[in-house]
Amino acid sequence: MTIGGEAVPVMIAGLAWRMFTVTAVSVAELRCRETGQTGLAQVVTPLRDALSEEATADFDYWDDGDDPASLRVLEVLIVEMALIAFKYRDAVPDFEEFELSDDFDTLQAMAGPVPFGNPLGDEAIEDFATVTGSIEKLFEKLPKWMKRIMEVTMEVLKLTRGLT
């Protein structure tokens, strides 16, 4: 796949998706724990384990071939997911595992410098909702279990609004 004239492996979309979803689940878990919602935290915690590299590595359903418009949209989505993942990376206990990926440096370069965000602020909910809204149109291509993880994560994030 070529994005912006550069050859970019399709796997980078998988890495961006995994970083985004793991970060979303981690922020939801942190928000639950910080607000005393331990029951919700116990429900959210196993979702992170379901987002293993093997489970999310195959991103062929994001690749619409060489259609320039589709590739541009994919590039924007990859950058959006990466921006939010990097912004809230402090909430992910094992974020450094992503750095082991061959595509991490490329993804970091695509995202550019990203300041740290406050995972306990309401802005975090808005950020995740914005990116989730951007990728909702592609949800019909995602496996059902991935859709459900994002739906549950977003609901938990929204439930913690105003509690922090």
ZIBELWO-V220738 format. One record per residue. N is the residue number from 1. SS is DSSP state (~ for helix, > for strand, _ for the rest). PHI is phi in whole degrees, 0 to 359 (* if undefined). D_CENTER is the distance of its C-alpha to the mean C-alpha in whole Angstrom. Layout:
N_SS_PHI_D_CENTER, N_SS_PHI_D_CENTER
This chain:
1___*_21, 2_>_244_22, 3_>_234_20, 4___59_22, 5___82_25, 6_>_253_23, 7_>_286_22, 8___230_19, 9___293_18, 10___302_16, 11_~_299_14, 12_~_294_12, 13_~_294_10, 14_~_296_10, 15_~_294_9, 16_~_299_6, 17_~_298_5, 18_~_295_6, 19_~_299_5, 20_~_296_1, 21_~_291_3, 22_~_296_6, 23_~_294_6, 24_~_299_6, 25_~_296_9, 26_~_295_10, 27_~_295_11, 28_~_299_12, 29_~_297_14, 30_~_299_16, 31_~_298_17, 32_~_296_18, 33_~_296_20, 34_~_292_21, 35___259_23, 36___80_24, 37___273_23, 38_~_294_23, 39_~_297_23, 40_~_295_20, 41_~_299_18, 42_~_293_20, 43_~_283_19, 44_~_283_15, 45_~_308_15, 46_~_294_16, 47_~_297_13, 48_~_298_11, 49_~_294_14, 50_~_289_13, 51___263_10, 52___294_13, 53_~_300_13, 54_~_297_16, 55_~_288_14, 56_~_245_11, 57___288_13, 58___275_15, 59___247_14, 60_~_298_17, 61_~_286_16, 62_~_267_14, 63___266_18, 64___262_20, 65___79_23, 66___259_24, 67___297_24, 68_~_302_24, 69_~_294_22, 70_~_296_20, 71_~_293_19, 72_~_296_19, 73_~_298_16, 74_~_299_14, 75_~_299_14, 76_~_298_13, 77_~_296_10, 78_~_299_9, 79_~_294_10, 80_~_301_9, 81_~_297_5, 82_~_294_7, 83_~_304_9, 84_~_290_7, 85_~_298_6, 86_~_291_10, 87_~_298_11, 88___250_10, 89_~_300_11, 90_~_294_14, 91_~_278_13, 92___265_11, 93___301_15, 94___239_14, 95_~_301_12, 96_~_299_15, 97_~_298_15, 98_~_295_12, 99_~_296_15, 100_~_284_17, 101___291_15, 102___298_18, 103___264_15, 104_~_300_14, 105_~_297_17, 106_~_297_16, 107_~_295_13, 108_~_295_14, 109_~_293_17, 110_~_295_15, 111_~_284_13, 112___76_16, 113___292_17, 114___232_15, 115___288_17, 116___290_15, 117___250_15, 118___269_16, 119___294_14, 120___267_17, 121___277_18, 122_~_294_17, 123_~_300_16, 124_~_298_12, 125_~_298_13, 126_~_297_14, 127_~_299_11, 128_~_294_8, 129_~_295_11, 130_~_298_11, 131_~_291_8, 132_~_299_8, 133_~_298_12, 134_~_295_12, 135_~_264_10, 136_~_302_13, 137_~_296_15, 138_~_266_14, 139_~_303_13, 140_~_296_17, 141_~_273_16, 142___280_14, 143___300_15, 144_~_304_16, 145_~_295_15, 146_~_291_11, 147_~_301_12, 148_~_295_14, 149_~_299_11, 150_~_293_9, 151_~_298_13, 152_~_295_14, 153_~_300_11, 154_~_296_11, 155_~_296_15, 156_~_296_15, 157_~_302_14, 158_~_293_16, 159_~_295_19, 160___272_19, 161___297_19, 162___83_23, 163___269_23, 164___269_22
